[in-house]
Amino acid sequence: MIFPLEELVKFKGGMYEITVAASRRAYQLAMVKDEILQENDDKSVSIAARQLFTNEVQYRIERPSK
């Protein structure tokens, strides 16, 4: 998994949080066979991480309801 180092250093959230978000986004990209995967030589997790760090894709943490 390759995360952009500068963005990772600036990231204020938890490392587990961004790792899970990137993994789930990478899964989405793979399942829909997104054309961005064919256009780039990067792996899906790297593309997903870049999308998250540049706010191209946003995520939220859902809390379980009581």
Secondary structure, 3 states (H helix, E strand, C coil): CCCCHHHHHHCCCCHHHHHHHHHHHHHHHHHCCCHHHHHCCCCHHHHHHHHHHCCCCCCCCCCCCC
